[in-house]
Amino acid sequence: MTLRVRDYITSAQFAGDGTLRIVFREIMPNMLSLTVLSYIGAAIGAIGAEAGLEFLGVGDPNTISWGMMLYWANNGGAMVTGQWAWLVAPGLALAAITSCLMLINFGVDALSNPQLREE
């Protein structure tokens, strides 16, 4: 069910509220959680895409990023020479940041979605 056919939108229209007032007072507060969830999901995807592309060697080798650290560790033979920390440190950092963002995403969803709230 879309928001524009909800009862509170119809009652706001019958009360004579303008379109902008309905959008900013009635619809935006209900859509804010979805917007926040979208931005967090986009940030997770962007971090993963950047690290993946840098690891594949597509990015600029002069930049410093976790993906480039993984790229240089892989090309330098870090696992073969026993320098596993070169791979583990950026890998754990990527895993930690994406896990933290996902937990924030789940928390925002639990707060904003009435079906997920515990009683």
N, C-alpha and C positions, 0 to 999 in steps of 0.2 A: 504494500500500500504506500503510495507516495504521500509526501507531507502536504501537498497542496489540497488534498481532499479530506484532510483531518478536520474534526469538528472545531477545534480551536482556531483554525485558519478561516473556516467558514464564518464562525462567530465574529472574528475580527473584521472580516469583510462586511458583514451585516452591521457592525458597529460603526462603519464608516472610516476605518483606518485606511491609509494610503498604502500603495504597493511597497514603497521603501520601508515604511514602518512595520508592515507585516514581515518583510524579509528580515529586517534587523532585529525585531523584537520577538518574533515567533519562530521563524525558520532557522536563523543562524545559531541560536543556542542549542537547538536539537541537532544541527549538522556539525557543530564544533568538534565533537568527539571523533566523528568520522574523518574530519579534516586533519586532526592531530594524528590519528592512526595512519592516514595516508602519507603524511610527511615523515613519520618514523619509519614506515615501510620503505619509502623512497630513499631515506638515508641509509638504511641497511643495504638496500640493493646497490646504491652508489658506492658504498665502502667495499662491498664484495666485488663489484665490477672493476673498480679501480685496482684493487689488489690482484684480481685475476689477470687483468690485462698487463699490469706491470710484471707479474710473475712470468707471463708468456713472453715478455721482452718487447711488447708493443709500445710501451711508454718511453718517455725520455729518460735515458740512463743517468742524467745529471740530477734528477730529482731524488729526494729522499722520501721513501714511503715504505710501508710494511711489505707491499708487493715487490718492490725493487730489492728490499733486503732478502726476501725469499728467493728472488731471481739470482742474485749474486751468490747466495749460499748454495743454491742448487748448481750453478755453473762452476763454483769453486770446489765442488766435491766435498761439501761439509759432512755428509753422511759417510762417505767412503773413508775420509781421514779421521773420523771420530769426533768431529766438531759439531755434534748434534745440537748444541745450544744455539748455533747460528740459525737453525731452522725452527727450533722450539720457541724462542723468544718472540719473533714476529707472528708466528702461528698462534701462540697463546694470546697475544695482544689482539689479534683479529677475532679470535674466538670469544675473548672476554668482552670486547666492545659490541659485537653483534649479539651476544647473549644478554648483555645489559640492556641494550635497546629493545630486544624482544621482550624482556621482563617488564620494562616500562610500558611497552605496547600492550601487554596482557593486563597490566594494572590499570591503564587508562580505559581499556575495554571493559574491565570488570566494574570500574566506577561509573562509567557512562551507560552501560547496557543494563537495563533493568531486569532482563531475563537472566543475567549472570550473577546478579547480586544475591548474597547469602542472606537468609532470613534469621 
